[in-house]
Amino acid sequence: MADEMFDTPLLLSQMKRNQWLSEGALRRISEKKLLDLIAHARATVPFYRKSLDGMPVRSMEDLQSLPILSKTVVRDSAERFVSSAYDRRSLQATYTSGSTGIQVPLFYSRAESAYGVAFETHHLTECGAGLFDLQVRIAHYESRPNLLQRLGVFRCRYLDVRADETENLLHLASLKPGILISYPSILLPLARINSSEGLGLRLKLALSGGETLTPAVRKEISSSFGCPVFDRYGSMESSWAAWECREGSLHIQEDMVVVEIVGEDGKGLPDGKAGTIVVTPLWRRAMPFIRYSLGDTGSFGPPCACGRGLRTLRVARGRQDDILVLPSGKIRSARSINLMDDIPGMLSYQIIQENPSLFVFRYVPSGGLGAKERKEVESRIRAGCLGEEVRVEFEVVPSIARGRTGKIQTVMSKVRADAGSGE
């Protein structure tokens, strides 16, 4: 708690100040942090002690000489990425969301958790949120209150992503939040019900992330709730790497993360040319990720009219969950059933909705799913389908094909639905 108390305000003040620096000044800050991180990783992290041997890095340009790190490598040897500079017993552990079908173990110190709090606060205030606006998050988790929330700033309530949309909307109407935060595929059904039922819920702003936010979906959410919708980009490994300003540009938080756009050879691409997004979170010390591929496709954009020195990012194809159509005809986000991270016995998985009543759970075994685990999978899918009559079949596969972005689309629906998510 002491680390968070001191680190959160410090990080927040740095973000506020650094965003207005020139591109050159920002580069010097990130380069210094990068060289410090690489020296730390070489000295204390078993994986990097071996993989970076004989690879000098003296500048930002030298970063491109290092190998790109994949999710599967981290998953298969997670303990070798933990720094010996930290007492392993003092670290907190979690897993990535598994939205790509690959779950990665993550270890972090209490001080490092301050980064996410600072980023959230920075983005909210840059978007126009007031310190005492109530925020509601619709998610599959509920975090303990952070330092600022314990002080009464940006108070937060959580609603369950698996709950019925109408039920969640009624909760929102009673709470009257200023800020709503969730995935686009969760916000969209809420917006449609709010409009069709004439509930008239209005917000100060909505924050989206974790999936692709298309112009059509943004417009519908904004129109229903009478508020602007702001997007952000990142992952649990990098935390949020980029955020959207009021001019509509997605700014990379360059003083906290290095973002590269690379081609098939791993070399950087010029501005405007699309390639694979690779990140190096500069704040991660307990479990560093150097040149870590998120599996998304994007490009660097032009400077923003807002005047910030932070580079801009365009994400061409990121995570975009399918919309499910239940037997009753009700539309649900695939996020309501993509909650299998903690179930053992598999390396990766994919859920396919063959028809409104049938889901096929395909998985690559790691020991295999026993009767107990299969029952848990079935229970979670049925709960996400609001208890409607659906059947779950299991299929063991040697591998799961990746899409154009290099990712596994964890949930796919073959049932047509007018999701309103076209460009």
ABEGO torsion letter per residue (X at the ends): XAAAAAAAAAAAAAAAAAAABBAAAAAAAAAAAAAAAAAAAAAABAAAAAAABGBBBABAAAAAABBBBBAAAAAAAAAAABBAABBAAABBBBBBAGAAGBBBBBBBBAAAAAAAAAAAAAAAAAAGBBAABBBBBBBABBBBBBAAAAAGBGBBBBBBAABBAAAAAAAAAAAGBABBBBBAAAAAAAAAAAAAAGAGBBBABBBBBGBBBBAAAAAAAAAAAGBBBBBBBEBAAAEBABBBBAAGBBBBBAAABBBBBBBAAGBBBBBGBBBBBBBBBAABAABBBBGBBAGBBBBBBBBBAAGBABBBBBBABBBBBBBBBBAAGBBBBAAAABBAAABBGBABBBBBBABAABBBBBBBBBGEBBAAAAAAAAAAAAAAAGGBBBBBBBBBBABBBBBAAGBBBABBBABBBBAGABX
